[in-house]
Amino acid sequence: MTETVHINVGGMTCAACQAHVQHALEEVHGVERAAVSLMTNDATVVFDPEAVAPPLLLKAIRATGYDADLPAPGKSAFEEQEERERAEVAEARSFSVKAAVSLALGAIAMAVSMKDGGDARTNWILLALTIFVMSWAGRRIFTSALTAAAHGTSGMDTLIALGSGAAALYSVAATIAPGFFRSHGIAPHTYYEAAVLIVAFVLTGRALEARAKHQTTGALRALIGLQSPAARVSRDGIESEIPVAEVRPSDVVVVRPGEKLPVDGIVYDGASFVDESMLTGEPAPVEKRAGDAVTGGTMNTTGSFRYRATTLGEASVLARMVSLMHQAQASRAPIERLADRISRVFVPIVCGLAILTFAGWMLAHRGVTQAAVSAVAVLIIACPCAMGLAVPTAVMVATGRGAGMGLLIKGGEALEKLRRVDTVVLDKTGTVTEGRPRVVTAQLDNSALRLVAAAESRSEHPLAKAIVDFARSRGVSLSDVQEFQAVSGLGIRARIEDHEVLAGNAAFLAKDGVESSGEGVQVAIDGGYAGSILIADPIRATTRAAVDELTRLGIEVVLLTGDRRQPAEAMAREAGIAKVVAEVLPGGKAAEIRRLQTEGRTVAMAGDGINDAPALAQADVGFTMGSGAGVALEAGAVTLLRNDLRAIGQAISLSRAAWRVMKQNLFWALGYNVVAIPAAALGLLSPILASAAMAASSVSVVTNSLRLKRARL
């Protein structure tokens, strides 16, 4: 039995940092898997509680030089996300202020150097200015580099600290001992402006990056904004407005036109149309009457109604969505392993290249100044940060875009798998159809109807509910059931008023020697054929369009059902589905998924998340159908928050678009270094230009990912 813990990780600035923490956690005995996110600054660890405890996981992270803490107990998903939002905004503001001041001082240093370069008094003033910038604006960079070095690791800050520190130290030496330089035939030039502007451009890049990263969490902020702060409840006949945290289960909540529903519940008085678009992406308001479930965060439109509160706090649909969305956006896609492998050795390799660059220029007799400047440029231009942002930014934006469309995609792995899907298997009831079957004709007398309806009242099958509802609409009263047995996929057997009642398919009745004819549910009473009930479950209005879109995407659609072949094929023709697998028992659906997978197919399965759970688990990607409070949010790799199969095609298109962006980001991050490092080594880039280009590379990766917000699907 494993447990999962979420750990807040501080001090990570690049892919190398992320890789160090990831490796440290994976090396801990008892850790089954770990996912460290540079975007959300946390780690999700699945571990064996008998082998390791969370304090040891914190110790492992801290041993690499990074901060680690467990989330504060008692905080809701809303409070945790709001705290992360505040921290992001504060970080972006801090970077912006320090970047602005550093850029201004860097510009002054450059202007002074160009006018009075080499003047002793000017150099001392520039030294003071440089010390101020490095100790205030760049303090985090240098302390991070020193901490990493003390723990035997390295990261982006190591390269920045080495580059700007080398420029500053060289300048200090030229300021303190200019005579020594002249005696060796070297002009005592200083590079204070380079040291200051390197820090300034890095901070500017991080400020822009922080703002861009903040945009990627827009979907989570939108969900947080749906939470109502107060609720109007009726207790002992008295209405009063109280904080939503004080609402208790079974409290009567009063909702007026134009108000937001504060909590989940079940309508018991009144009716209205509720706008659920903020959760499901479905633009048309949904009618709500007595007995219907409603979800906190949705908006009442015209009518007024009362409902009883059900799930509250962390168990509410909205809170679970916020928690699952954060987990999804903090998850890792398999393609990130490539960036991890590169980042783990990247910084030591860059340092080695900088040393070779220095040695090469010295051997070419171009002087220590040229050698030092080129080596510093190599250190600065390298950017493992862009590699660390390449995939998670795309995952974050894509999952956020999906949430806005009523698609809850459970993380990077599911997002990456979706693009490879070539076969979509659809369950019939509640997926292809509306899931609300109704009796079309009943070819049996009222006496038989009364008995079979009583028997079906003990069954949870959708067809049973249709029969019971039909009998009650005819004014038929139901008798007590003495014995009841359900045979999965075949029918039911019951004893009522000393009569034996059978209801199911023809094969089920044939086992008891009862011959039946016609379609629908066959009924036998006391061993004799009593008649049949024809039940229809209409296909959803959007099913045909959804199947056509999947076909256009090159995906084969399969209808999988326990129904007899003839009616199943008729429904498939109506829906535009070419392939039908019928007469499959519930336990055989997973086997059919396995059979398709053995043919080399990547299979997605769409079902209701309850009866289809084994098949959904077997599929490469499971789509759970449902909406509002009735949806099993944790089931399936993708949850469709609206009952619209067109969302499957949208999810696959989104995944393919995200995959393209991931590849573009990684290509840019790697290609940038392949081109930029040799250019810096050859002396074609100054340290100042190198720092500006390095900052631009990270921002470009995040900006490219943000295009997914507007991608056509």
Beta strands, then each sheet from edge to edge (+ up, - down):
strand 1: 3-10
strand 2: 31-37
strand 3: 42-47
strand 4: 67-69
strand 5: 230-235
strand 6: 238-243
strand 7: 252-255
strand 8: 265-270
strand 9: 272-275
strand 10: 286-288
strand 11: 293-294
strand 12: 299-300
strand 13: 305-309
strand 14: 407-409
strand 15: 423-427
strand 16: 438-443
strand 17: 483-487
strand 18: 491-496
strand 19: 499-504
strand 20: 521-525
strand 21: 528-536
strand 22: 556-560
strand 23: 579-581
strand 24: 603-607
strand 25: 621-625
strand 26: 638-640
sheet 1: 2+ 3- 1+ 4-
sheet 2: 6+ 5- 7+ 13- 8+ 11-
sheet 3: 10+ 9- 12+
sheet 4: 14+ 26- 25- 24- 15- 22- 23-
sheet 5: 16+ 21- 20+ 19- 18+ 17-
end
